[in-house]
Each structure stands twice: as structure tokens, then as C-alpha cells.
Amino acid sequence: QAIGAAKNAVRMARIAKFYEKLPKGSAPQRAPSGPLGWYQAKYFGKNPSAAPIWHVIFGIMAMGYSMEYYFHL
């Protein structure tokens, strides 16, 4: 049986029609939404930086200080 048999030709034509309708080229860039999306786009996007490491360090320090202050240690 050949691939171009009548039964397969109709099926292949439907598949070809489906693929012709799909968009071509790369997907468009999506704009970040929400605070987390903005943060990721700013610090992890095309120009990544070490700022998130500093944010975590200072955040832990601030939380530790506030807990020490609250619990009077």
C-alpha cells in the first residue's frame, strides 16, 4: 500500500490544511503581569543581575531584627 492511496490522501490533505492555519514565526513576547512577573522580567530577564540575592539577604536580616525586637531578646 502506498502513502498516496485515496484513503491516506484525504487524511494528509486535512493535516496539511490544519498546519497551514497555524501561525508562523516565533511567538510574540508577553508583557509581564503582576508584581512577581514584573520582578522576574526586571531581574531575571535579558539582563540578569545579582540583586535578588541581596534582596533575600536584606529581607532575612530585616525579618530577624523585627523578630528580635518583638520578642525582646
C-alpha positions in Angstrom: 0.0 0.0 0.0 1.3 3.4 -1.0 1.1 6.5 1.1 -0.7 8.3 -1.6 -3.6 5.9 -1.6 -7.1 7.6 -1.7 -7.8 7.0 2.0 -4.5 8.4 3.1 -4.5 11.3 0.7 -7.7 12.8 2.2 -6.3 12.4 5.7 -3.0 14.0 4.7 -4.9 16.9 3.0 -6.7 17.6 6.2 -3.5 17.5 8.2 -1.8 19.9 5.7 -4.8 22.3 5.9 -4.5 22.2 9.7 -0.8 23.1 9.6 -1.4 25.9 7.1 -3.6 27.7 9.5 -1.1 27.7 12.4 0.8 30.9 13.0 4.3 31.1 11.6 7.4 32.5 13.2 8.3 32.9 16.8 5.8 33.6 19.5 5.4 37.3 20.4 6.9 38.5 23.7 4.3 38.6 26.5 4.2 41.6 28.8 4.8 40.7 32.5 1.7 40.9 34.7 1.6 41.4 38.4 4.3 42.2 40.9 6.0 38.8 40.5 6.0 39.0 36.7 7.5 42.5 36.9 10.2 41.4 39.3 11.1 38.4 37.2 11.2 40.5 34.0 13.4 43.1 35.7 16.0 40.9 37.4 15.8 37.5 35.6 15.1 38.7 32.0 17.5 39.7 29.3 20.0 41.3 31.7 20.0 39.2 34.8 21.6 40.7 38.0 22.6 39.7 41.5 20.1 42.0 43.1 17.7 39.2 44.1 20.4 37.7 46.2 20.8 41.0 48.0 17.1 41.3 48.4 16.9 37.9 50.1 19.9 38.7 52.4 18.4 42.1 53.5 14.9 40.6 53.8 16.2 37.9 56.2 18.1 40.5 58.2 15.1 42.7 58.5 12.9 39.8 59.5 15.4 38.7 62.1 15.7 42.2 63.5 12.0 42.6 63.7 11.6 39.2 65.5 14.4 40.1 68.0 12.7 43.4 68.6 9.3 41.9 69.1 10.4 39.1 71.4 12.8 41.3 73.4 15.8 39.0 73.0 
